[in-house]
Amino acid sequence: MLVPAMVLGGIAAVAAVALGIAARIFHVEEDPRFKGVADLLPGANCGGCGFAGCTACAEAIVRGQAEVNACVIGQTDTARQVAAFLGMEMVDNEPQIACPDCRGGIRATRKYDYAGFDDCRAAMQLFHGPTVCDHGCLGLGTCIRACQFGAIRMGDEGLPVFDPLRCVGCGSCVRACPKGIISIISETTKILHWNRYSECLAPCRQKCPAQVNVPKYIEHIRKGEFAQALMTVRESNPLPLSTGRVCPEPCSLACRRQIEDEPVAINYLKRFVADWEMAQDTRLHIPVAPDTGKRIAVIGGGPAGLSAAYYLRRLGHAVAIFEKMPALGGMLRYGIPEYRLPKRILDWEIQGILDLGIQATCNVELGKHFSIDFLRAEGFDAIFMAVGAWLDKGLGLDEDGLEGVAPGIKFLETYHHQKEITVTGKVAVIGGGNTAIDCARTSLRSGAEKVTIVYRRSRDEMPANPAEIIAAEEEGIEFRFLSAPSRILSEDNRVTGLEVLRMELGEPDPSGRRRPVPVAGSEEIVPCDLIIEAVGQEPDLEFLKSEGMPKLPLTRWNTIDAKEETLQTDVPFIFTGGDCFTGPGLMVEAIGAGRYAARSIHYYVTDGVIPPIEHRQTDLIPASLFDSISGVEEKPKVHEPIVSLEDRLGTFKEVEGTIDEEDAVYEATRCLHCGTYCYDHDLEEARQQAEQDRLQEST
Amino acid sequence: MDLIILAVGAIFVQNILLAQYLGNCPFCGVSKKTGTAVGMGVAVIFVATLASIFTWLAYYRLLVPRGLEYLQTLVFILIIAALVQLVEIFLKKQSRTLYDALGIYLPLITTNCAVMGIALLNIKHGFGFVDMVVYSAASAAGFALAIILFAGVRERLFLAPVPKAMRGTAVALVTAGIMSLAFMGFAGMGK
């Protein structure tokens, strides 16, 4: 018994000594941090990080080949410990999780059925999969088998459902999916994303100038997830409170529901979630990427400037806004009257943006107090110029020097500054845009006897929001359509009336609206004491002539010229967008331009090259436009509470209210989930036709 | 000539995986991708040959003189485990490239029954030193061949329409069985 024990013990001892000696002789000077980091990792050796085991992962982290959060199991806690061990500070960032693009409920019809066909990748090799839909999920569940963390399951609707709590963002499902519809989404990716023709997009998403993911936030509202809904809006629109009030909803003009019913009240829903946050009085946390060390100057604190500043900040850049007016907001503050957008709400919204760490300086004007050269000398890497279009175009009717003629924007702006101004007598407002209506309703509220809007085309051609026109009519504002002002009548240098010519509509002009043609000898007089001209605006680019300004080329519409693809001007570090680039437009267009510029600036200051967006969607995708749609049950649209007429006149109380929670959830159920449900129009029609034929035969 | 016959026999006829059914865990475990299968194969060739030499020496120089043949399993485990560790330490210092290439497969082999099996078979067949080295290397090469072939099959199998009940390990084992049958065709080659 002794001998075998001694032999075994001897061998073990020899092995131990040999190992010990070998460890000495062949000792490799290793960074002691390898072991330290390895001890902090969970030691599961799962390989999810892409390295062979935890030790290899630890080495890679220490060498800087992997991020501190490389471990997919340990997540934030481990990452924080590792970062602390390595003497780094971890900046909080939103965890990256897998998101499928296709979230459809009703599956597209199968092209064929093949028993035992159970892998999306195999299916892809046969005519791009068994379903008719070219973009969407094949539903065979390859991603489910690829997920090592059980975060994906097959939903009732035949689509994978992702559990954000279990998802660690390792990306195995992304690699497994042959359709490329799963992506690991971080906030940065969302901000930098722009629609492409190859995507499955609902018409409202295509039409929105800011490209807000409308179906997604409506779905969140339907489920009662108001915070997620609002965060979805904020991915592409940082001003939901304001847009929720003043946006004319281009999205709802494209709403597929209106083929059979009234469109979904998209903006009421946006306003509801935005107001919901404000009513809670706690701001939702908005994730900001780690600092990049780049500094960006934004000139102009209007919607475009605020939007660009917001997204640039969220991408991790240091942003400073320079504003010439005493407060931020631009036209939102000085152009839109209190009864449409209360200043209290605007202030709350702007504060939320500034809270991200944006520096804002008001009362400084470009060309007067600072120059572009100054900003460059101060170390700004790029400049976003969003000075808006504040200069009123005149009519050219010798109105200069006359008392009782006010340009529209100037009128609204002055009104904002000196609230006590009262308007007396009769007022004629010239123009058909929102500015004209704002001027009319503002003068009516401040004591005008009678207000007339003079517009040279008909009501259908009015560019103002239809809801605004209706409200103005209700309040008793008179409209004179097809009337063009031809002469201003005055007595002792005071306006007494406006001579107008009757017009007829002729051929459509390049903007698609029919051009008005004057009818000879149809002059009429509109008696008035004040004429407000709201016939268009253009950027005030006087500052370009001042010192320290690089030469910026202008377009023939007197706006700053820039490349349409990137919003970059001829001076590479200057970008532009919003009204000063496009001419007066919608607030939501400015917001979209702000984010678009933020994307370009982000790439410009980080990579130096701005990658083009391939197949960028600009027009509606023809395949997504239907003439008819079946199976839509008519459901009445909700209506916003509106302040009674008596309460409106003479006060600046907000006219429209917010819908309540019950109405919001109901309205959300009216959404048809376009772009998230597979709907094969041709097949559906064929099916209906077949059914009709069958019915006819049987009768 | 005898050595060649011995080698061919060890690779094809007496294939350690497909004829002797040893080392099935790495065969199923690391055969999903050809790349990892190659890594595993190379590591096995390297370790099995080295382990066989040491175990053979231990057996004939240590155990046989003392009449302790019955201790071979215990002793072999001890030796293989220590050896793999030693090799790892050595490689880390002397050949970082090889160490990185073998990566995680080297420590995995500590518990590989193919390596153990080859060591035990050497004794069972009563090989001399040279025969033993050739046989060990050839058997391990047979392991590498089988696992690489199998990984190739499995890569394609992944895309194939496999009935639900058969998916994964089930169909892998069936495949292994068929491969084993195919390798039986070599049985006529040797003596």
Contacts between the chains, C-beta under 8 A, distances in Angstrom:
chain1	res1	chain2	res2	distance
A	3	B	66	6.0
A	3	B	68	6.9
A	4	B	68	5.4
A	4	B	71	5.6
A	7	B	62	6.6
A	7	B	63	7.4
A	7	B	66	6.6
A	7	B	68	5.8
A	7	B	71	6.7
A	7	B	75	7.5
A	8	B	71	6.7
A	8	B	74	6.4
A	8	B	75	6.9
A	8	B	78	7.3
A	11	B	58	7.3
A	11	B	62	7.6
A	11	B	75	5.9
A	11	B	78	5.5
A	11	B	79	6.9
A	12	B	78	6.1
A	15	B	78	6.3
A	15	B	79	7.2
A	15	B	81	7.9
A	15	B	82	3.5
A	16	B	82	7.9
A	18	B	82	6.9
A	18	B	86	6.3
A	19	B	82	6.2
A	19	B	85	5.8
A	19	B	86	6.1
A	19	B	89	7.2
A	22	B	86	5.4
A	22	B	89	4.8
A	22	B	90	6.4
A	23	B	89	5.8
A	25	B	93	7.9
A	26	B	89	5.0
A	26	B	90	5.5
A	26	B	92	6.8
A	26	B	93	3.7
A	26	B	94	7.1
A	27	B	93	7.3
A	28	B	92	5.3
A	28	B	93	5.2
A	45	B	104	7.6
A	52	B	103	4.4
A	52	B	104	4.0
A	53	B	104	5.1
A	56	B	103	7.3
A	56	B	104	7.4
A	114	B	161	7.1
A	115	B	161	7.8
A	116	B	161	4.1
A	116	B	162	6.9
A	116	B	163	5.3
A	116	B	164	7.7
A	117	B	161	5.3
A	118	B	161	6.3
A	118	B	162	7.1
A	118	B	164	6.8
A	118	B	167	7.5
A	119	B	158	7.2
A	119	B	159	6.1
A	119	B	161	7.6
A	121	B	159	5.9
A	122	B	159	4.4
A	122	B	160	6.9
A	122	B	161	6.6
A	125	B	159	7.5
